[in-house]
Amino acid sequence: METKILLQNDSLWNRLQSFSLDTPNVDFPFSKKLAKEENWTLDFTAKAIEEYKNSFISVVLYQTELHQAKLSIKSGTCI
């Protein structure tokens, strides 16, 4: 993804990419709860979380607006 190439040396980008929404050593972490609630596969859930992180970086660093069309995760597609 182009964003990753542009931001690979940015400290905020690196911190966000290494941040996990899952609490370590729990039986039912956030990603599994999300997958279950949305009826997604774990692979798709990981991609959705990655897209949210990418969108967050775009909003914070470039002050862009987050558009519904960009994130159509609820419909089952990660763009």
C-alpha positions as CSV (number, residue, x, y, z in Angstrom):
1,M,0.0,0.0,0.0
2,E,1.3,3.5,-0.9
3,T,0.6,4.9,2.6
4,K,3.0,2.3,4.1
5,I,5.8,3.3,1.8
6,L,5.3,7.0,2.5
7,L,5.1,6.6,6.3
8,Q,7.4,3.7,7.0
9,N,9.8,6.0,8.9
10,D,7.2,8.0,10.8
11,S,7.2,7.4,14.5
12,L,3.4,7.7,14.9
13,W,2.9,5.3,12.0
14,N,5.3,2.8,13.6
15,R,3.6,3.1,17.0
16,L,0.2,2.6,15.5
17,Q,1.2,-0.4,13.5
18,S,2.7,-2.1,16.5
19,F,-0.3,-1.3,18.7
20,S,-2.6,-4.2,19.3
21,L,-6.3,-3.8,20.2
22,D,-6.1,-7.2,21.8
23,T,-5.2,-7.5,25.5
24,P,-2.5,-10.1,25.9
25,N,-3.3,-13.4,27.7
26,V,-7.1,-13.2,27.6
27,D,-9.4,-15.9,26.4
28,F,-11.6,-13.7,24.2
29,P,-9.6,-10.7,22.8
30,F,-11.2,-7.7,21.1
31,S,-10.5,-9.0,17.6
32,K,-12.3,-12.3,18.3
33,K,-15.2,-10.4,19.8
34,L,-15.4,-8.1,16.8
35,A,-15.2,-11.1,14.4
36,K,-18.0,-12.9,16.2
37,E,-20.3,-9.8,16.5
38,E,-19.9,-9.0,12.8
39,N,-19.8,-12.6,11.6
40,W,-16.4,-12.1,10.0
41,T,-13.4,-14.4,9.6
42,L,-10.4,-13.7,11.8
43,D,-8.4,-12.9,8.6
44,F,-11.0,-10.3,7.5
45,T,-11.1,-8.8,11.0
46,A,-7.4,-8.3,10.9
47,K,-7.7,-6.6,7.5
48,A,-10.5,-4.4,8.8
49,I,-8.5,-3.3,11.9
50,E,-5.6,-2.5,9.6
51,E,-7.8,-0.4,7.4
52,Y,-9.1,1.5,10.4
53,K,-5.5,2.2,11.5
54,N,-4.6,3.4,8.0
55,S,-7.6,5.7,7.9
56,F,-6.7,7.0,11.4
57,I,-3.2,7.9,10.2
58,S,-4.7,9.7,7.1
59,V,-7.1,11.7,9.3
60,V,-4.4,12.7,11.8
61,L,-1.4,13.4,9.6
62,Y,-3.1,14.7,6.5
63,Q,-6.3,16.2,8.1
64,T,-8.4,14.4,5.6
65,E,-12.0,13.5,6.1
66,L,-13.0,10.0,6.8
67,H,-15.6,9.0,4.2
68,Q,-18.1,6.2,4.5
69,A,-17.3,5.0,1.0
70,K,-13.6,4.6,2.0
71,L,-14.5,2.2,4.7
72,S,-17.2,-0.2,3.6
73,I,-16.3,-2.7,6.2
74,K,-19.9,-3.3,7.4
75,S,-20.8,-4.5,4.0
76,G,-18.1,-7.1,4.2
77,T,-15.4,-5.5,2.0
78,C,-12.2,-3.9,3.1
79,I,-11.0,-1.3,0.6
